[in-house]
Amino acid sequence: MVQIKPGSPRFRSKEEIATDIAFILKAPVKLGTKLAVLKDAMWVWTEFNGKYEGCPYWTGMAMIVYAMNRRDGKKYAALCHEHVVPKRVVIEMLTSLDEPTPEAVFGICTKFLHAVVVTVQEDRILNCMYQSTMPEEFFDPASPDHHDPWLRYKRCQIQWATEEAARKALKEFAPHLPLGK
């Protein structure tokens, strides 16, 4: 999916996306239709500022791979746009809302729909351990890790940072690598 920019007839603000999700959750349509709308809306949400450049979170290794690949003109090779909380988990949260109001949907999406640019290898590690689920503590209200969206990354020992912080650290680590932007 490509970032939808303001001015495009397809553009929706995050508030509008949440309102649309709340509407479809209450609509008398088949589950398959609801899931199709939810999956599309979640991609748009996590790519709101860009799939790669503009994605607010990156791993350090992803930033290194990106910088090295820029030399070859293949800056996104071996990189993945990865959902911090698997889409299946977020869908379960949304579809289990007793009253899917735009505010409730917006709250879930804001807290749990984040993406991180990771390497293909980091994506494999995450998928090996928690492909479409979260660690058990995520679901346990008594756990201090209850609803921690970053729990998979912590358990897999994958470090992330904001794109800005990752770029800054990489410039200090390897100032000769072309970072762009």
C-alpha positions in Angstrom: 0.0 0.0 0.0 1.3 3.5 -0.8 0.9 6.5 1.5 -2.3 8.4 0.7 -1.5 12.1 0.7 -3.8 14.9 1.7 -5.6 16.2 -1.4 -6.2 12.7 -2.7 -9.8 11.7 -2.8 -8.8 8.5 -0.9 -7.2 10.5 1.9 -8.8 10.1 5.4 -7.5 11.5 8.7 -6.9 9.1 11.5 -10.1 10.4 13.1 -12.1 9.6 10.0 -10.5 6.1 9.7 -11.6 5.4 13.3 -15.1 6.7 12.5 -15.3 4.4 9.5 -14.0 1.4 11.5 -16.6 2.0 14.2 -19.3 2.2 11.4 -18.3 -1.0 9.7 -18.1 -2.8 13.1 -21.8 -2.0 13.7 -22.9 -2.5 10.1 -25.0 -5.5 9.2 -22.4 -6.9 6.8 -20.7 -10.3 6.6 -17.6 -10.9 8.7 -15.4 -11.2 5.6 -16.4 -7.7 4.5 -15.6 -6.3 8.0 -12.2 -8.0 8.0 -11.4 -6.7 4.6 -12.2 -3.1 5.7 -10.3 -3.5 9.0 -7.2 -4.9 7.3 -7.1 -2.1 4.7 -7.7 0.6 7.4 -4.9 -0.8 9.6 -2.4 -0.7 6.7 -3.5 2.9 5.9 -3.1 3.8 9.6 0.4 2.4 9.9 1.6 3.8 6.6 0.0 7.2 7.3 3.3 9.0 7.2 5.0 6.6 4.8 5.8 2.8 4.6 9.5 3.2 5.0 10.7 6.8 5.0 8.3 8.6 7.3 7.6 5.5 9.3 8.2 6.7 12.9 10.1 3.7 14.2 13.1 1.9 12.9 15.5 -0.7 14.3 19.2 0.1 14.2 19.9 -2.8 11.9 17.2 -1.6 9.5 18.8 1.8 9.4 22.2 0.3 8.6 20.8 -1.9 5.8 18.9 1.1 4.4 22.1 3.2 4.4 24.1 0.5 2.7 21.4 -0.3 0.2 21.2 3.4 -0.9 24.6 3.0 -2.5 23.2 0.3 -4.8 19.9 2.2 -5.5 17.9 -0.5 -3.6 17.3 1.3 -0.4 14.3 -0.9 0.7 15.8 -4.3 -0.2 15.8 -6.6 2.8 13.6 -4.3 4.8 10.0 -4.9 6.1 7.2 -2.6 7.4 6.2 -4.7 10.4 3.2 -4.2 12.7 4.2 -3.9 16.3 1.1 -5.7 17.5 0.0 -8.2 14.9 -3.1 -7.2 12.9 -5.0 -10.3 14.1 -4.6 -9.2 17.7 -5.8 -5.7 16.9 -8.7 -7.0 14.9 -9.8 -9.2 17.9 -9.6 -6.1 20.1 -11.7 -4.1 17.7 -14.3 -6.8 17.0 -14.7 -7.5 20.8 -15.7 -4.0 21.7 -19.1 -3.9 23.3 -19.8 -0.5 21.9 -17.5 0.3 19.0 -17.6 4.1 19.2 -15.2 6.2 17.1 -13.5 7.2 20.3 -13.0 3.6 21.5 -11.7 2.6 18.1 -9.3 5.6 17.9 -8.0 4.7 21.3 -7.2 1.1 20.3 -5.7 2.2 17.0 -3.6 5.0 18.5 -2.1 2.6 21.2 -1.7 -0.6 19.2 -1.3 0.3 15.5 2.3 1.2 15.1 4.8 0.0 12.5 8.6 -0.5 12.7 10.9 -0.8 9.7 12.9 -4.0 10.4 15.3 -6.2 8.5 14.0 -9.4 6.9 16.0 -11.3 9.5 14.4 -9.4 12.4 11.0 -10.0 10.9 11.8 -13.7 10.8 12.7 -13.7 14.5 9.5 -12.0 15.4 7.4 -14.3 13.3 9.2 -17.4 14.6 8.2 -16.6 18.2 5.0 -14.5 17.8 3.8 -14.5 14.2 0.3 -13.5 14.7 0.0 -13.2 18.5 1.5 -11.5 21.5 3.3 -13.0 24.5 0.8 -14.3 27.1 1.5 -11.4 29.5 0.0 -9.0 27.0 -3.4 -10.5 27.6 -3.1 -10.9 31.4 -4.7 -7.9 33.2 -2.6 -8.8 36.3 0.7 -8.6 34.5 2.8 -5.4 34.4 3.2 -6.1 30.7 -0.6 -6.1 30.1 -1.3 -4.4 26.8 2.4 -3.3 26.3 2.4 -2.9 22.5 6.2 -3.4 22.4 6.2 -6.7 24.3 7.1 -8.8 21.3 10.1 -6.7 20.5 11.2 -6.8 24.1 10.9 -10.6 24.3 12.7 -11.0 21.0 15.4 -8.5 22.2 14.9 -6.3 19.1 15.8 -2.7 19.8 13.8 0.1 18.1 14.0 3.8 18.1 12.3 6.7 16.4 13.5 7.3 12.9 15.1 10.5 13.9 17.0 8.9 16.8 18.1 5.9 14.6 19.4 8.3 11.9 21.3 10.3 14.5 22.9 7.3 16.1 23.9 5.9 12.7 25.5 9.2 11.7 27.6 9.1 14.8 28.4 5.4 14.4 29.2 5.5 10.6 29.2 9.1 9.3 30.3 7.9 5.8 27.1 5.9 5.2 24.6 7.8 3.0 21.4 8.2 4.9 19.4 10.6 2.7 16.5 12.7 3.9 
